[in-house]
Structure formats: structure tokens, C-alpha cells
Amino acid sequence: FWYYWGGLSLFFFVVQVVSGILLLLYYRPGPEAYDSVRVITYEIEFGWLIRSAHSWSANLMVFCVFVHMFSVFFMKAYRPPREFGWWTGLALLGMTMLFGFSGYLLPMDELAYFATKIGLEIPKTMPGMASIIENLVQGGPEVTGITIARFFALHVVVLPLVFIGVLTVHLSLVVYHGNAVPPSEAQKPSSERHTIPFFPNFFMKDLAMWLIALNVLALLASVYPWQLGPPADPLASAPMGIHPEWYFMSQFQALKVFGRMLPGAAGEFAGIGMFTIGGLLWALIPLYDRDSKLARRARIATWFGLLAVIGLIGLTIMGYWEVYGAAGH
């Protein structure tokens, strides 16, 4: 079951590419961004379906990449000689989330504008980052049409080129080293392990999972089409309940928690520091847990992974509860 999630991540990336190319036929970055998305959603025949498929597949891709990462972690598939596969996978996860963040602004509706604005305010608390964000990312002190143009270039040109290059390396490493087996299976003699040939047996099962994923995507996109809110008004105040997408909610909530504990920018800086240190430890785990013979290190790594899962899920639930639950929605 856990071996399917890498292929599912690849499937949703293919959907992203195909649906993104179709959206490019009508989308116009800059001041006309909102109107072009409105035309796609309400006037172009089946435009709403393509946009919904693109948005839903983006969320499903992030979910699959997270599940894939944690399954690799708990099966100890980061151990040598697969440590570079682990690091390229983390790079793909980071770029996937950056895909989501850069694409979120492109419709330029009210929710996208204020959520992006809040997201860009977070790294500004770090020393020296404010000028970099304003000059390089935003193109000015505020989020404007220039920001959309820069996010658009990042979303459809820069990130895809880098992503495909890293993905090629990642898949090449998987082919070269083969799939890792769980520690419980690795301890058995080769003759007693439960295995199946990759082609055609596992390949056909992988295609079946792709077909299931396509049906799930079609159901979500058609029954729950992606909505377009009112156009962004930079002069208006941020509406109640503005929050980032679910895959950034844990970081967002951690900053709020630390902000209550420490005054001013110190709280946000502490929250960013916590996630930075945790991310470094997560990335360097292949250098710590290198061999199945080191049972104590393996147990510590497993507990670290469980703590990460519980922390991410707990902070995400807490964040949504504060946004919706406490208000009675």
C-alpha cells in the first residue's frame, strides 16, 4: 500500500502540467489576472472544470507527497545507499509547496491576495529578509500586479524546469537502487521475503491506482468546483478567517502560539527557528540513522518521526479550530 504514493504524486504532477497548459491559453498575469480567471471560470466552456481539476490536483499532490515522505521515513528508506534519494525527495516536497504558494495568488481574488500577503509577512520578521521580500519577490512594498507577474514566472517557468530536473534525478536513483523494504522484511533471508516483479505485476497495480486517483479527482472537481471570490481590494481590511492553505497551516499556527508566548517579532522568530531546526534535523536523519544494527538510533528516529506527524496534524487541527470552530462555523 505504501509504495503507491510516489507514483500517485507523479500522476497528479502530470495532471498539473496538462491542466496548467490549458489554463495558460486564457490566463493573463498582471492587472487583468482576476478578469481572466473569471472568464475561465464562468464563460469558457468547461473552463471551470479545468481550473477545478488543476486546483484539486495541486492539493492532492501535496497530500500524496507528504504521505510518501512519511512512509519512506518510517520504512527507513533513507538509509545508505538511498540518502540522496531522500534529499532529492525533500527538495521536491519544498518545490511542491512553493508551487502551491506561488499559484495561490494568481487568481487575485480577495482570499488569495490577503493569504499571500500574510504569508509574505512571516519571513520579513527574520533579519535582512524584509528588503529581499519587497525587492525580489513582491516588486515593491505591496502585493501588486508586478507581484503576480513574478509569481507567474516562478510558477510556470522557473519551478517546472528545476522540478523536472530534480525529479529526473530522483527517479533515476529509485531505478538504480531499487525500492527499499521495511526493516522487518530486510531481516529475513532473501528466499523468505514477500516480493512481486515490478513489471508487469506492480506496474499494472500502479496504473490501477492512477485510475482510482483520476476518478477521485474527477468527482471532486465536478461536485465541488473551485470557487472564485470577489476581486482583491488592497485598500480594504483583511476579512475574518483569512488563513493559508492547509499544508501551511501548521507553520502558521506555530507562529501564533509562539507569538502568544513571546512579545512582538520574537515569537514569530522563535516559531520560524523551531521549524528551521526541525527541518534540518529531518533532512539530516540519514546521517544519524545509517544502519539497522544501531537499534537505539533507529528507535529515536522513529519517535522523532511520530512526534513530527503528531505535531503537524495537531497544529493544523488547532489552526482550523481557531479559524472556524471557535466561531461556530
C-alpha positions as CSV (number, residue, x, y, z in Angstrom):
1,F,0.0,0.0,0.0
2,W,2.7,2.5,1.0
3,Y,4.6,2.0,-2.3
4,Y,1.8,3.6,-4.4
5,W,2.2,7.1,-3.0
6,G,5.3,8.1,-5.0
7,G,3.5,7.1,-8.3
8,L,0.4,9.0,-7.2
9,S,2.4,12.1,-6.6
10,L,3.8,11.8,-10.1
11,F,0.3,11.2,-11.5
12,F,-1.0,14.4,-10.0
13,F,2.1,16.3,-11.2
14,V,1.2,15.2,-14.8
15,V,-2.3,16.4,-14.3
16,Q,-0.9,19.7,-13.1
17,V,1.2,20.1,-16.2
18,V,-1.6,19.2,-18.6
19,S,-4.3,21.3,-16.9
20,G,-1.8,24.2,-16.4
21,I,-1.0,24.3,-20.1
22,L,-4.8,24.5,-20.9
23,L,-5.2,27.4,-18.4
24,L,-2.3,29.2,-20.0
25,L,-4.4,29.6,-23.1
26,Y,-6.7,32.1,-21.4
27,Y,-4.9,33.3,-18.2
28,R,-3.3,36.8,-18.3
29,P,-0.9,37.7,-15.5
30,G,-0.8,41.3,-14.1
31,P,-3.7,43.7,-13.7
32,E,-6.0,41.5,-15.8
33,A,-5.4,38.4,-13.7
34,Y,-8.8,38.4,-11.9
35,D,-10.8,39.1,-15.0
36,S,-9.1,36.3,-17.0
37,V,-9.8,33.8,-14.2
38,R,-13.4,35.0,-14.1
39,V,-13.7,34.3,-17.8
40,I,-12.1,30.9,-17.4
41,T,-14.4,30.0,-14.6
42,Y,-17.8,31.4,-15.9
43,E,-17.5,31.9,-19.6
44,I,-15.1,29.5,-21.3
45,E,-16.8,26.1,-21.9
46,F,-15.5,23.6,-19.4
47,G,-13.1,26.2,-18.1
48,W,-14.4,25.8,-14.6
49,L,-13.7,22.0,-14.8
50,I,-10.1,22.5,-15.9
51,R,-9.5,25.1,-13.2
52,S,-11.1,22.9,-10.6
53,A,-9.0,19.9,-11.7
54,H,-5.9,22.0,-11.5
55,S,-6.6,23.2,-8.0
56,W,-7.8,19.9,-6.6
57,S,-4.9,18.0,-8.1
58,A,-2.5,20.5,-6.6
59,N,-3.9,19.8,-3.1
60,L,-3.9,16.0,-3.7
61,M,-0.4,16.1,-5.0
62,V,0.8,17.9,-1.8
63,F,-1.1,15.3,0.3
64,C,0.5,12.4,-1.6
65,V,4.0,13.8,-1.4
66,F,3.6,14.1,2.4
67,V,2.3,10.6,2.8
68,H,5.1,9.3,0.5
69,M,7.7,11.2,2.6
70,F,6.4,9.8,5.9
71,S,6.2,6.2,4.5
72,V,9.8,6.5,3.3
73,F,10.8,7.7,6.7
74,F,9.1,5.0,8.8
75,M,10.4,2.3,6.4
76,K,13.9,3.6,6.9
77,A,14.3,4.0,3.2
78,Y,16.6,7.0,3.7
79,R,19.5,4.8,4.9
80,P,22.6,4.4,2.7
81,P,22.8,4.0,-0.2
82,R,19.4,5.8,-0.6
83,E,20.3,9.1,1.3
84,F,20.4,11.1,-1.9
85,G,17.0,9.8,-2.9
86,W,15.8,11.2,0.5
87,W,17.4,14.6,-0.1
88,T,16.1,14.9,-3.6
89,G,12.6,13.9,-2.4
90,L,12.7,16.7,0.3
91,A,13.7,19.1,-2.4
92,L,10.7,18.0,-4.5
93,L,8.5,18.5,-1.4
94,G,9.8,22.0,-0.9
95,M,9.2,22.9,-4.5
96,T,5.7,21.3,-4.4
97,M,4.8,23.6,-1.6
98,L,6.3,26.6,-3.4
99,F,4.2,25.6,-6.4
100,G,1.2,25.9,-4.2
101,F,2.1,29.2,-2.6
102,S,3.0,30.9,-5.9
103,G,-0.1,29.6,-7.7
104,Y,-2.4,30.6,-4.9
105,L,-2.0,34.3,-5.7
106,L,-2.6,34.0,-9.4
107,P,-6.5,34.3,-9.4
108,M,-6.0,37.6,-7.4
109,D,-9.3,37.3,-5.6
110,E,-9.8,38.5,-2.0
111,L,-8.8,35.3,-0.3
112,A,-5.7,34.7,-2.5
113,Y,-4.5,38.3,-2.0
114,F,-4.7,38.6,1.7
115,A,-3.5,35.0,2.4
116,T,-0.4,35.7,0.2
117,K,0.1,39.0,1.9
118,I,0.1,37.3,5.3
119,G,2.4,34.6,4.1
120,L,4.9,37.1,2.8
121,E,4.9,39.0,6.1
122,I,6.1,36.0,8.0
123,P,9.7,35.8,6.6
124,K,10.0,39.6,6.9
125,T,10.5,39.1,10.7
126,M,13.9,37.5,10.0
127,P,16.9,39.8,9.9
128,G,17.6,41.2,6.4
129,M,14.6,39.4,4.8
130,A,12.3,42.4,4.6
131,S,14.2,44.1,1.8
132,I,14.7,40.8,-0.1
133,I,11.0,40.1,0.0
134,E,10.0,43.6,-1.1
135,N,12.6,44.0,-3.8
136,L,12.9,40.5,-5.2
137,V,9.6,38.8,-4.5
138,Q,6.9,41.5,-4.3
139,G,8.5,44.0,-6.6
140,G,7.6,46.8,-4.2
141,P,6.3,47.4,-0.7
142,E,2.9,45.9,-1.5
143,V,1.4,42.9,-3.4
144,T,0.5,44.3,-6.8
145,G,0.3,43.3,-10.5
146,I,4.1,43.2,-10.5
147,T,4.0,40.5,-7.8
148,I,1.5,38.5,-9.8
149,A,3.9,38.6,-12.9
150,R,6.8,37.4,-10.8
151,F,4.8,34.7,-9.1
152,F,3.5,33.6,-12.6
153,A,7.1,33.4,-14.0
154,L,8.1,31.4,-10.9
155,H,5.1,29.1,-11.2
156,V,5.1,28.3,-14.9
157,V,8.8,28.6,-15.9
158,V,11.4,28.5,-13.1
159,L,9.8,25.9,-10.8
160,P,8.8,23.4,-13.6
161,L,12.3,23.5,-15.1
162,V,14.0,22.9,-11.8
163,F,11.3,20.4,-10.6
164,I,11.6,18.2,-13.7
165,G,15.4,18.2,-13.4
166,V,15.3,17.1,-9.7
167,L,12.5,14.7,-10.4
168,T,14.6,13.0,-13.1
169,V,17.5,12.6,-10.7
170,H,15.1,11.3,-8.0
171,L,13.5,8.7,-10.3
172,S,16.9,7.7,-11.6
173,L,18.1,7.0,-8.1
174,V,15.0,4.9,-7.4
175,V,15.6,2.8,-10.6
176,Y,19.3,2.4,-9.7
177,H,18.9,1.4,-6.1
178,G,15.5,-0.2,-6.3
179,N,12.7,0.0,-3.8
180,A,13.7,-0.3,-0.1
181,V,12.0,-2.9,2.0
182,P,10.7,-2.5,5.6
183,P,13.2,-3.3,8.3
184,S,11.0,-6.3,9.3
185,E,11.4,-7.8,5.8
186,A,15.0,-6.8,5.4
187,Q,15.9,-9.0,8.4
188,K,14.5,-12.1,6.7
189,P,16.6,-14.2,4.3
190,S,16.0,-13.3,0.6
191,S,14.2,-16.6,0.0
192,E,11.5,-15.8,2.6
193,R,10.8,-12.2,1.6
194,H,7.4,-11.4,0.0
195,T,8.1,-9.8,-3.4
196,I,6.5,-9.3,-6.7
197,P,8.1,-8.3,-10.1
198,F,7.9,-4.6,-10.9
199,F,6.9,-5.3,-14.5
200,P,4.2,-6.2,-15.2
201,N,2.7,-7.0,-11.8
202,F,3.4,-3.9,-9.7
203,F,3.2,-1.7,-12.9
204,M,-0.4,-2.8,-13.5
205,K,-1.3,-2.2,-9.9
206,D,0.2,1.3,-10.1
207,L,-1.9,2.0,-13.2
208,A,-5.0,0.8,-11.3
209,M,-4.2,3.3,-8.5
210,W,-3.8,6.1,-11.1
211,L,-7.2,5.2,-12.5
212,I,-8.7,5.4,-9.0
213,A,-6.9,8.7,-8.4
214,L,-8.4,10.0,-11.7
215,N,-11.9,9.1,-10.6
216,V,-11.4,10.8,-7.2
217,L,-10.1,13.9,-8.9
218,A,-13.0,14.0,-11.4
219,L,-15.5,13.6,-8.6
220,L,-14.0,16.4,-6.5
221,A,-13.6,18.7,-9.5
222,S,-17.1,18.2,-10.8
223,V,-19.1,18.0,-7.5
224,Y,-17.0,20.6,-5.6
225,P,-15.9,23.1,-8.2
226,W,-13.2,25.6,-7.2
227,Q,-14.8,28.9,-6.4
228,L,-13.7,32.4,-7.3
229,G,-14.2,35.1,-4.6
230,P,-14.6,38.8,-5.0
231,P,-11.7,40.7,-6.6
232,A,-9.0,41.8,-4.2
233,D,-9.1,45.3,-2.8
234,P,-5.7,46.4,-1.4
235,L,-7.3,49.3,0.4
236,A,-9.8,47.1,2.3
237,S,-9.1,45.4,5.6
238,A,-8.4,41.6,5.6
239,P,-11.7,39.8,6.1
240,M,-12.2,37.5,9.1
241,G,-11.0,33.9,8.8
242,I,-8.1,34.5,6.4
243,H,-5.6,31.7,6.6
244,P,-3.1,29.9,4.4
245,E,-3.7,26.6,2.6
246,W,-3.8,23.5,4.8
247,Y,-0.2,22.5,4.1
248,F,1.0,25.8,5.6
249,M,-1.5,25.8,8.5
250,S,0.8,24.1,11.0
251,Q,3.6,26.6,10.5
252,F,1.0,29.5,10.6
253,Q,-0.4,28.1,13.9
254,A,3.1,27.6,15.4
255,L,3.8,31.3,14.8
256,K,0.6,32.2,16.5
257,V,1.4,30.0,19.5
258,F,4.9,31.4,19.9
259,G,3.5,34.9,19.4
260,R,1.4,34.5,22.5
261,M,4.3,33.2,24.5
262,L,6.8,35.8,23.4
263,P,6.3,39.5,22.7
264,G,6.5,41.2,19.3
265,A,8.6,39.7,16.5
266,A,10.4,37.4,19.0
267,G,7.5,35.0,18.9
268,E,7.4,34.8,15.1
269,F,11.2,34.4,15.0
270,A,11.1,31.6,17.6
271,G,8.4,29.8,15.5
272,I,10.4,30.1,12.3
273,G,13.5,29.0,14.2
274,M,11.7,25.9,15.5
275,F,10.6,24.8,12.1
276,T,14.0,25.5,10.6
277,I,15.8,23.4,13.2
278,G,13.2,20.7,12.9
279,G,13.6,20.7,9.1
280,L,17.4,20.4,9.3
281,L,17.2,17.5,11.7
282,W,14.6,15.9,9.4
283,A,16.9,16.3,6.4
284,L,20.0,15.0,8.2
285,I,18.3,11.9,9.6
286,P,20.2,9.6,7.0
287,L,23.5,10.7,8.7
288,Y,22.2,9.8,12.1
289,D,20.3,6.5,11.5
290,R,22.5,4.7,9.0
291,D,22.3,1.0,9.9
292,S,19.7,-1.4,11.2
293,K,22.3,-2.7,13.7
294,L,22.1,0.6,15.6
295,A,18.7,-0.2,17.2
296,R,18.7,2.7,19.7
297,R,19.2,5.3,17.0
298,A,16.5,3.7,14.9
299,R,14.1,3.9,17.8
300,I,14.9,7.5,18.4
301,A,14.5,8.3,14.7
302,T,11.1,6.6,14.8
303,W,10.0,8.6,17.8
304,F,11.2,11.7,16.1
305,G,9.0,10.9,13.1
306,L,6.0,10.2,15.3
307,L,6.5,13.5,17.0
308,A,6.7,15.3,13.7
309,V,3.4,13.6,12.5
310,I,1.5,14.4,15.7
311,G,2.9,18.0,15.8
312,L,1.9,18.7,12.2
313,I,-1.6,17.2,12.5
314,G,-2.2,18.7,15.9
315,L,-1.1,22.2,14.9
316,T,-3.2,22.0,11.7
317,I,-6.3,21.0,13.6
318,M,-5.7,23.7,16.2
319,G,-5.3,26.3,13.5
320,Y,-8.6,25.4,11.7
321,W,-10.4,25.2,15.1
322,E,-9.3,28.7,15.9
323,V,-10.4,30.0,12.5
324,Y,-13.7,28.1,12.2
325,G,-14.6,26.1,15.2
326,A,-14.4,28.8,17.8
327,A,-16.6,31.0,15.6
328,G,-19.2,28.2,15.4
329,H,-18.8,27.5,11.7
